[in-house]
């Protein structure tokens, strides 16, 4: 039906007859001459309708926004002074000879090029939202990223193997989405949170390099970078160490960025232990573009009289830390606003010191807390933080997690808002994660990654004697403050797996009930294996410079897990429920 895409036209086609198909993006009537900007996936082309061709002119006069048109005409250069340098096709236009309205459109609820739309409006009318140039570019970028990933993994010897969408529930981590079985009433499938168990089974089966671009499902509370269904690039290998896996995945990610964005990432990626990441940046996914760092002061505050600092330093699991902001010119209102900001993360306050004259202590320091701290302690605070005259130092004292969360978030806020951040791409590996984290409500240890993550060599005995000190062969790939991939070397020995289950309080019967099919097959000569899962949605969001992963997903859900386009989830009729052997309560359980 067409000879060219609208966005393909250039001076090369001048004098040629072309047929274009697309949507009427904009229509203008200039004193008897009608101009229509015709839009398709490749861009815009200006079409001119002259009264000298009354048939075409008459049809163009009836065209309105988003009508679907077929236009045949001659490509010509635009008259002098009318060239549009901001448009790729702005040097030429099409003088229409024929036009056909392939389909009219009702008036759309918003102009397609409108930028100031609420997200609810965009998601309700997602089909129209997807016609917008930004969304067209985002989804085509997603396609290119996916293709580049497939090509590089194919080159590295990986093969694509599908795993089931309907599987058994193995509850750990987030809640499963459950699917009732009609044929086995009273039993349920679960949608996979990840293909973790199946990819380990594929390693036992001898497919030593597997990958899959796969949908995963987690019934968890949502936020801007989460969706109930998301796309994962799942990778697993055999007979490679954790460092060899990391090197291979670095090569893959560098290749994708080089292919899609024509940019080179660091080679090699820097490595940071989990403990150092929390200590220096307050986060296990630090944004290295921000130059600010935290300063550890817990040991220094164990003997001061200032109760706020000393109480946090003395209690088990407490921490005192500082954030130095060089040359900070902040008003008292800004400081008060930062105090309210850290309260979001549980911090009860935010102390500060303004350094006016570091050579004159304590008089050269400006702060309500200076009088509570000895001069030698103040001197050590300045020395450790590297503070200079004109700097501002923020302090937080609380449980270690509260301090890390609060100062880590403040570091990012000040860094990006006040000019302490660079541009570009800053990838890194965060390694040596703890095997376990303490679950206070449950009063037991939980797996920081998952219960099949292998401990560091030599840490096997700590699994029973000191679980909190055991480190894992776990690793995350971080880019500009976003975790874009996480993985580990897996446990392939039954005795080590049993020690991990024991540390997690999982009995032999419970392990059998939850993971029996995996444990059975790990006995048949399981090779050493490990892998990683990349978040495709997050990677594309970063590459596109988008505000949310919803901007790179064709049909996303809201933060309440709803699809405003299809109105899912929705009620089902009684007949369907009866076929499944289900009956709804009159009121949902609170």
VOGU-3710 file (C-alpha; in Angstrom, 3 decimals, decimal comma):
1> xxxxxxxxxx> 0,000/0,000/0,000  2,969/2,345/0,370  6,324/2,924/-1,255  8,048/4,661/1,671  7,686/5,393/5,353  6,960/9,058/6,107  10,138/9,497/8,123  12,320/8,101/5,313  11,793/10,974/2,874  14,761/13,152/2,016
11> xxxxxxxxxx> 16,220/15,133/-0,875  17,104/11,803/-2,521  13,446/11,305/-3,433  12,898/14,767/-4,959  10,970/14,356/-8,226  9,812/10,819/-7,313  6,217/9,697/-6,954  5,607/8,138/-3,548  2,693/6,632/-1,685  2,588/7,169/2,073
21> xxxxxxxxxx> 0,264/5,706/4,709  -0,228/6,956/8,222  -2,148/9,122/10,643  -3,047/12,799/10,270  -0,894/14,276/12,996  -1,680/17,909/12,343  -3,810/19,760/9,733  -3,375/23,422/8,776  -5,351/25,521/6,267  -3,221/28,390/4,955
31> xxxxxxxxxx> -5,348/30,545/2,739  -6,668/27,850/0,461  -3,673/25,514/0,649  -4,028/22,641/3,132  -1,021/21,142/4,901  -1,230/17,788/6,670  1,641/16,354/8,703  1,365/12,617/8,093  2,811/10,382/10,802  3,922/6,759/10,899
41> xxxxxxxxxx> 6,399/4,840/13,026  9,400/6,399/11,260  8,370/10,023/11,686  6,515/12,884/10,006  6,185/14,056/6,403  4,504/17,289/5,317  1,865/16,783/2,619  0,555/19,756/0,586  -2,941/19,794/-0,936  -3,412/22,372/-3,683
51> xxxxxxxxxx> -6,872/23,545/-4,886  -5,685/22,772/-8,438  -6,456/19,146/-7,622  -10,011/19,553/-6,348  -10,650/15,855/-5,641  -7,689/15,490/-3,320  -8,229/18,967/-1,889  -11,863/18,216/-1,079  -10,971/15,039/0,771  -8,165/16,786/2,692
61> xxxxxxxxxx> -10,662/19,422/3,757  -12,613/16,710/5,604  -9,579/15,215/7,349  -9,279/15,631/11,106  -6,784/14,569/13,759  -5,792/10,861/13,709  -7,611/9,999/10,477  -5,819/7,137/8,718  -4,773/8,214/5,214  -3,152/6,940/2,061
71> xxxxxxxxxx> -1,490/9,709/0,040  0,144/9,557/-3,387  2,115/12,512/-4,666  5,414/13,975/-5,830  8,314/14,745/-3,517  9,624/18,281/-3,903  11,929/20,596/-2,034  10,257/22,965/0,356  10,222/26,602/-0,787  13,079/28,764/0,430
81> xxxxxxxxxx> 12,518/29,945/3,987  10,171/27,093/4,904  12,754/24,373/5,560  12,314/22,860/9,044  15,797/21,943/10,390  14,339/20,301/13,517  12,532/17,671/11,417  14,509/14,880/9,679  12,202/15,247/6,667  12,098/19,040/6,976
91> xxxxxxxxxx> 13,876/19,681/3,660  11,093/18,188/1,524  7,314/17,866/1,221  4,858/15,831/-0,839  2,542/17,553/-3,315  -0,526/15,299/-3,137  -2,242/14,000/-6,280  -4,473/11,428/-4,611  -5,643/10,865/-1,070  -7,861/8,207/0,466
101> xxxxxxxxxx> -9,342/8,175/3,941  -8,687/4,601/5,007  -10,444/5,141/8,324  -11,767/8,225/10,136  -11,179/8,741/13,838  -13,330/10,079/16,608  -11,738/13,127/18,274  -8,945/11,766/20,517  -9,117/12,682/24,237  -5,818/14,547/23,988
111> xxxxxxxxxx> -3,470/15,784/21,243  -0,956/13,043/20,428  1,950/15,448/20,920  0,675/16,646/24,331  3,380/16,194/26,962  1,583/17,294/30,140  -0,650/14,274/30,612  -1,444/12,511/33,876  -0,203/8,948/34,048  -3,739/7,660/34,616
121> xxxxxxxxxx> -4,862/9,307/31,361  -1,896/7,833/29,521  -2,564/4,324/30,848  -6,324/4,514/30,234  -5,730/5,503/26,606  -2,508/3,543/26,268  -3,010/2,775/22,566  -3,057/6,504/21,796  -0,201/7,133/24,238  1,881/4,580/22,362
131> xxxxxxxxxx> 1,464/6,609/19,146  3,459/9,441/20,697  6,998/9,895/19,428  8,635/9,306/22,812  6,836/6,006/23,379  7,537/4,855/19,821  11,243/5,525/20,395  11,241/3,818/23,815  9,708/0,584/22,538  11,948/0,481/19,496
141> xxxxxxxxxx> 14,913/0,996/21,823  13,653/-1,924/23,896  13,543/-4,042/20,750  17,111/-3,098/19,814  18,362/-3,861/23,332  16,652/-7,253/23,322  18,081/-8,098/19,897  21,576/-7,008/20,954  21,360/-9,163/24,083  20,280/-12,203/22,069
151> xxxxxxxxxx> 23,073/-11,677/19,558  25,843/-11,308/22,145  24,650/-14,292/24,200  24,437/-16,380/21,052  28,012/-15,352/20,215  29,100/-16,384/23,731  27,634/-19,855/23,283  24,367/-19,526/25,213  21,173/-21,188/23,989  17,617/-19,977/24,568
161> xxxxxxxxxx> 15,489/-22,536/26,437  11,922/-21,843/27,599  10,772/-22,871/31,076  7,173/-23,316/32,295  4,843/-20,453/33,161  2,607/-22,772/35,183  4,640/-24,373/37,961  4,346/-25,232/41,645  4,364/-22,698/44,436  7,701/-22,497/46,253
171> xxxxxxxxxx> 7,031/-19,554/48,554  10,119/-17,582/49,424  10,640/-13,877/48,948  7,581/-12,224/47,410  4,106/-13,750/47,265  3,286/-16,037/44,376  0,480/-15,386/41,921  -1,660/-18,525/42,165  -3,651/-20,110/39,315  -6,404/-22,589/40,295
181> xxxxxxxxxx> -6,517/-25,889/38,417  -9,851/-26,938/36,881  -8,725/-30,532/36,326  -7,139/-30,926/39,776  -9,618/-29,003/41,893  -8,237/-27,745/45,170  -4,718/-27,560/43,715  -2,988/-24,543/42,296  -0,260/-23,623/39,876  1,965/-20,652/40,615
191> xxxxxxxxxx> 3,330/-18,165/38,104  7,142/-18,155/38,433  8,874/-15,409/40,403  11,908/-16,374/38,320  13,065/-19,543/36,516  15,602/-20,108/39,332  14,888/-23,784/40,012  14,404/-24,728/36,365  17,646/-23,131/35,224  19,519/-25,055/37,926
201> xxxxxxxxxx> 17,875/-28,240/36,649  19,025/-27,330/33,120  22,586/-27,190/34,435  22,174/-30,688/35,926  20,800/-31,726/32,520  24,037/-30,653/30,839  23,007/-27,416/29,068  25,958/-25,494/30,436  25,083/-22,102/28,934  21,387/-21,205/29,074
211> xxxxxxxxxx> 19,528/-17,930/28,712  15,951/-16,795/28,381  14,173/-13,448/27,953  11,286/-14,330/30,231  8,273/-12,913/32,052  8,402/-13,162/35,856  5,603/-12,543/38,343  5,667/-11,295/41,927  2,639/-10,351/44,003  4,334/-7,611/46,007
221> xxxxxxxxxx> 3,734/-4,001/46,941  4,601/-1,875/43,938  6,596/1,304/43,394  7,988/3,257/40,454  10,585/0,633/39,463  8,405/-2,465/40,071  5,632/-4,211/38,176  3,673/-7,362/39,086  4,907/-8,829/35,796  8,318/-7,873/34,498
231> xxxxxxxxxx> 10,863/-9,100/31,971  14,092/-10,737/33,035  17,147/-11,759/31,027  17,883/-15,009/32,802  21,371/-16,498/32,436  22,968/-19,629/33,902  26,333/-21,314/33,340  28,255/-24,363/34,535  31,946/-24,822/35,399  32,656/-21,097/35,825
241> xxxxxxxxxx> 33,749/-19,291/38,991  31,946/-16,186/40,227  34,680/-13,961/38,753  34,495/-15,740/35,395  30,711/-15,306/35,322  31,104/-11,614/36,125  33,697/-11,143/33,377  31,438/-12,859/30,840  28,401/-10,760/31,817  30,473/-7,563/31,741
251> xxxxxxxxxx> 31,440/-8,392/28,173  27,779/-8,939/27,282  26,587/-5,657/28,832  29,448/-3,646/27,320  28,595/-5,119/23,912  24,921/-4,155/24,256  25,755/-0,542/25,167  28,270/-0,340/22,331  25,763/-1,715/19,812  22,677/0,218/20,901
261> xxxxxxxxxx> 24,027/3,528/22,256  27,476/3,560/20,626  29,065/4,137/24,016  31,816/2,292/25,874  31,431/1,327/29,517  34,348/0,959/31,934  36,576/-2,052/31,352  36,707/-3,706/33,807  33,816/-2,637/36,025  35,017/-1,584/39,489
271> xxxxxxxxxx> 34,188/-3,929/42,377  32,919/-2,937/45,795  32,081/-5,258/48,667  28,614/-5,044/50,149  30,098/-3,914/53,482  32,074/-1,092/51,836  29,061/-0,006/49,762  26,915/0,371/52,895  29,741/2,040/54,822  30,684/4,560/52,123
281> xxxxxxxxxx> 27,394/5,150/50,326  24,600/3,858/52,567  23,317/1,656/49,761  24,039/-1,695/48,127  23,350/-0,064/44,756  25,416/3,131/44,976  25,240/5,806/42,305  28,931/6,481/41,686  28,108/9,611/39,685  27,541/11,317/43,053
291> xxxxxxxxxx> 30,918/12,230/44,546  29,734/12,534/48,175  30,576/9,751/50,655  29,630/8,842/54,212  32,123/8,911/57,082  32,002/6,241/59,802  31,958/7,724/63,328  30,451/4,951/65,489  33,684/4,093/67,317  34,449/7,760/67,882
301> xxxxxxxxxx> 31,114/8,443/69,577  31,214/5,594/72,117  32,730/7,827/74,807  31,131/11,237/74,206  28,550/12,693/76,613  26,124/13,643/73,832  23,407/11,041/74,514  21,965/10,969/71,003  25,288/9,905/69,492  26,509/7,760/72,386
311> xxxxxxxxxx> 23,279/5,749/72,664  23,411/4,814/68,986  27,132/4,000/69,186  26,772/1,776/72,264  23,751/-0,285/71,241  24,237/-3,475/69,231  23,419/-2,763/65,606  23,651/1,005/66,067  25,608/3,429/63,940  26,748/7,055/63,820
321> xxxxxxxxxx> 27,824/8,424/60,442  28,333/11,745/58,714  27,889/13,161/55,223  30,219/15,997/54,208  28,946/18,460/51,611  31,900/20,499/50,259  31,416/24,252/49,979  27,731/23,933/50,804  25,745/27,148/50,662  22,504/25,939/52,211
331> xxxxxxxxxx> 19,875/28,035/53,946  18,397/27,078/57,309  15,123/26,275/55,521  16,929/23,849/53,197  18,544/22,160/56,193  15,134/21,873/57,878  13,700/20,401/54,669  16,493/17,812/54,611  15,600/16,907/58,215  12,010/16,237/57,124
341> xxxxxxxxxx> 13,315/14,261/54,155  15,409/11,819/56,216  12,430/11,282/58,519  10,838/9,370/55,625  13,548/6,750/56,198  13,012/6,529/59,956  15,654/9,036/61,099  14,595/10,924/64,230  16,754/13,935/63,415  19,581/15,353/61,336
351> xxxxxxxxxx> 22,359/17,161/63,171  24,808/19,388/61,303  28,026/21,348/61,690  29,053/24,273/59,491  32,846/24,534/59,201  33,841/28,218/59,239  37,431/27,969/60,544  38,766/24,460/61,063  41,966/25,810/62,656  39,982/27,356/65,503
361> xxxxxxxxxx> 38,070/24,668/67,465  35,407/24,741/68,665  34,742/28,445/67,946  35,284/27,942/64,217  32,379/25,496/64,022  28,756/26,568/63,862  26,149/24,147/65,231  23,893/23,519/68,243  25,737/20,214/68,894  29,303/21,581/69,013
371> xxxxxxxxxx> 29,079/22,300/72,767  28,316/18,630/73,464  31,411/17,258/71,699  35,031/17,520/72,979  37,537/19,391/70,840  39,596/16,253/70,158  36,479/14,434/68,877  35,571/17,417/66,683  39,111/17,427/65,284  38,858/13,734/64,417
381> xxxxxxxxxx> 35,457/14,278/62,758  37,023/16,936/60,524  40,047/14,765/59,792  38,052/11,628/58,937  35,560/13,450/56,747  38,205/15,591/55,061  36,183/18,713/55,860  37,487/22,122/54,804  36,358/25,648/55,557  32,961/26,321/54,023
391> xxxxxxxxxx> 31,851/22,683/54,223  28,698/21,413/55,905  28,616/18,069/57,729  25,355/16,232/58,385  25,125/13,587/61,134  22,739/10,702/61,676  22,658/8,360/64,708  20,289/5,408/64,903  20,035/1,735/63,987  22,561/0,943/61,268
401> xxxxxxxxxx> 19,872/0,368/58,612  18,119/3,667/59,408  21,421/5,563/59,197  22,356/3,907/55,899  18,919/4,463/54,350  18,617/8,070/55,545  22,122/9,314/54,714  22,233/7,221/51,535  19,045/8,897/50,290  20,235/12,326/51,427
411> xxxxxxxxxx> 23,519/11,778/49,578  21,622/11,197/46,333  19,222/14,088/46,873  21,934/16,643/47,603  24,261/15,170/44,994  21,805/15,465/42,119  20,039/18,649/43,224  23,102/20,651/44,273  25,574/19,728/41,544  27,712/17,044/43,188
421> xxxxxxxxxx> 27,028/14,475/40,459  28,727/13,816/37,128  27,115/12,684/33,886  27,690/9,491/31,942  27,566/5,812/32,878  29,067/4,468/36,114  28,724/0,684/36,361  30,105/-1,475/39,158  29,836/-4,879/40,778  28,725/-5,132/44,394
431> xxxxxxxxxx> 30,096/-8,428/45,743  30,484/-10,457/48,947  26,902/-10,104/50,114  25,971/-11,615/53,479  24,459/-15,076/53,199  21,649/-14,137/55,582  19,763/-11,159/56,975  17,936/-11,164/60,292  14,142/-11,110/60,066  13,120/-9,284/63,241
441> xxxxxxxxxx> 9,345/-10,018/63,126  9,988/-13,722/62,447  12,993/-13,857/64,820  15,037/-15,940/62,406  17,581/-15,705/59,614  16,398/-15,270/56,041  18,345/-15,725/52,804  19,544/-12,387/51,427  19,420/-13,713/47,839  17,787/-17,149/47,920
451> xxxxxxxxxx> 18,430/-20,411/49,792  20,460/-21,921/46,924  23,225/-19,280/47,005  26,635/-20,778/47,764  28,733/-19,495/50,682  32,200/-18,116/50,146  34,922/-20,753/50,250  35,866/-21,304/53,878  32,576/-19,922/55,218  30,746/-23,267/55,264
461> xxxxxxxxxx> 31,364/-23,795/58,989  29,990/-20,332/59,797  26,597/-21,477/58,537  26,040/-23,252/61,840  28,384/-21,408/64,215  27,909/-17,747/63,155  25,362/-17,312/60,306  25,476/-13,522/60,514  29,174/-13,514/59,529  28,863/-15,891/56,564
471> xxxxxxxxxx> 29,387/-14,286/53,172  27,879/-15,488/49,901  29,123/-15,890/46,366  26,460/-13,364/45,449  26,878/-10,307/43,247  24,840/-7,453/41,797  25,566/-5,365/38,731  24,735/-1,721/39,443  24,484/1,140/36,961  23,947/4,773/37,972
481> xxxxxxxxxx> 22,300/3,778/41,232  20,027/1,078/39,786  20,501/-2,628/40,352  20,247/-3,935/36,791  21,294/-7,523/37,506  21,710/-9,866/40,422  23,050/-13,383/40,680  25,201/-15,877/42,495  27,066/-19,131/42,329  24,632/-21,867/43,409
491> xxxxxxxxxx> 25,044/-24,674/45,907  25,703/-27,954/44,101  26,632/-30,124/47,104  23,927/-31,729/49,268  25,836/-31,321/52,546  26,266/-27,559/52,077  22,638/-27,180/51,037  21,529/-28,923/54,215  23,637/-26,545/56,336  21,968/-23,562/54,665
501> xxxxxxxxxx> 18,505/-25,009/55,238  19,381/-25,573/58,900  20,579/-21,969/59,297  17,294/-20,783/57,764  15,257/-22,983/60,099  13,957/-25,108/57,215  13,407/-28,688/58,344  14,113/-31,699/56,141  10,370/-32,256/55,719  9,768/-28,608/54,793
511> xxxxxxxxxx> 12,664/-28,621/52,319  11,274/-31,801/50,781  7,795/-30,276/50,499  9,033/-27,014/48,937  12,022/-28,044/46,851  11,904/-31,833/46,602  12,084/-31,994/42,799  15,234/-29,813/42,801  16,934/-31,643/45,678  16,251/-35,016/44,080
521> xxxxxxxxxx> 17,858/-33,996/40,804  20,847/-32,267/42,402  21,912/-35,765/43,505  22,550/-36,847/39,911  25,961/-35,282/39,451  25,094/-31,586/39,654  27,963/-29,509/38,225  29,254/-26,308/39,857  27,002/-23,630/38,387  25,866/-20,050/38,764
531> xxxxxxxxxx> 24,292/-17,203/36,882  22,596/-13,852/36,904  19,251/-12,274/36,057  19,138/-8,841/34,427  16,096/-6,585/34,609  15,357/-5,730/30,975  12,797/-3,080/31,950  15,314/-1,278/34,151  18,126/-1,415/31,605  15,926/0,068/28,871
541> xxxxxxxxxx> 14,579/2,723/31,269  18,133/3,870/31,986  19,096/3,859/28,309  15,960/5,805/27,344  16,384/8,348/30,133  12,766/7,600/31,085  11,199/8,506/34,423  9,675/5,083/35,113  9,831/1,505/33,856  6,178/2,008/32,835
551> xxxxxxxxxx> 7,510/4,222/30,035  9,311/1,284/28,393  6,580/-1,355/28,813  3,843/-1,435/26,202  0,953/-2,226/28,542  2,039/-1,734/32,178  0,068/-1,835/35,416  -0,444/1,008/37,888  1,115/1,011/41,352  -2,092/-0,707/42,498
561> xxxxxxxxxx> -1,480/-3,518/40,013  -4,332/-2,445/37,713  -4,459/-2,229/33,930  -6,529/0,884/33,213  -6,821/-0,072/29,545  -8,433/-3,497/30,017  -9,723/-2,895/33,558  -7,867/-5,947/34,868  -8,065/-7,491/37,385  -11,810/-7,948/36,984
571> xxxxxxxxxx> -14,542/-10,128/38,506  -15,373/-13,462/36,861  -18,803/-15,050/36,661  -20,104/-17,777/38,967  -19,922/-20,412/36,224  -16,158/-20,005/35,938  -15,756/-20,201/39,700  -17,861/-23,357/39,912  -15,732/-25,010/37,215  -12,695/-24,329/39,386
581> xxxxxxxxxx> -14,370/-25,504/42,582  -14,068/-22,033/44,113  -16,451/-19,800/46,016  -15,813/-16,193/47,023  -16,283/-14,913/50,540  -18,890/-12,179/50,798  -16,232/-9,834/52,165  -12,523/-10,057/51,357  -10,212/-10,976/54,212  -8,612/-7,820/55,618
//
